[in-house]
Amino acid sequence: MAGYGNGAKQNSVEIMAPLPLQTKTLFALLAVGTIAIQGMAAACSGPGLGPGELLGSDPRPAQPEPRPGNWEVATVENLVPRPVSRRILRTVAAEVDSPISDLRIAAAEAATWDGCMGIYAPDQLCTMIAISGLRLVVTDGDQSWVYHARQDGREMVQNPTAISRNGLIPDFIPPVMAEPEAEPEAHIFRSVESGSLTGAQSETVLLTDGRLLRKENGKVVSERQLSAEQVAAFEQVLEDQRFPNLNRLRYITSAAFADYPTVQLSAMQYETTYIDLAIDDAPPALQAVVQAWSELTAEAQ
């Protein structure tokens, strides 16, 4: 076998004439072009849209892209160039009837939107398109609005679910860099209160089978079975209040940094955080969800 291989190699050397200079040059250019194409393909085959960024007929809104390792440095100034900022503030000023001098962009993050610009509405179908854009919090110091915009700010829509007032300015929940802990059982809704001086964590979970669990520091302390009607009524509240539009918005005040507990609400992959000291200034949709959840859990006691 080895001898045959060597012989074949020798024969090929004997019968092959030296390549002309022009042919060698062409082969070299083709090799360089192949390497460049492979490099571009590798760059384009990176991670796709995440679960919150599904497009097409999926009714869920496209969500902002996590930017691992870049959260702390991705300031408004980094993400929104001055000409784009001025364009955005002019649009908002006209829409909310406020002097442009009173407005500022309080928070911004990169996003990839679908044809609905990431705004959820029941039974809405969105076109299959990935739009590079921004999610923005604009405030006049009293009211705050959340906008979904194209990267250049030439097209933008307001998220009507997310308006807050009386100086409660939302920001974005930082993307989770590590893999989240797996849930032992599928759930419809969950609330987690944490951050108090005692370090205690209180959790209430509505499972898909209708069981309502109350946990203290991870240990189940009570369990109740809800009726199908109770579960359906609460799910309707989430739908009517367009809970997905509150995804990764955080409505807290400085009290949260002084060891006052905050509450995280989640349904499927959507989550929002609030502090109950400021719930009256939070979006009406969030208030309605909190009220319905409080009533549901009280009925089960």
Buried (B, 14 or more C-beta within 10 A) or exposed (E): EEEEEEEEEEEEEEEEEEEEEEEEEEEEEEEEEEEEEEEEEEEEEEEEBBEBBBBEEBBBBBBBBBBEEEEEEBEBEEBBEEEBBEBBBEBBBEBBEBEBEEBBBBBBBBBBBBBBBBBBBEEEEBEEEBBEBBBBBBBBEBBBBBBBBBBBBEBBBBBBBBBBEEBBBBBBBEBEEEEEEEEEEEBBBBBBBBBEEEEEBBBBBBBEEBBBBBBEEEEEEEEBEBEEEBBEBBBEBBEEBBBBBBBBBBBBBEBBEEEBBBBBBBBBBBBBBBBBBBBEBBBEBBBBBBEBBEBBBEEBE
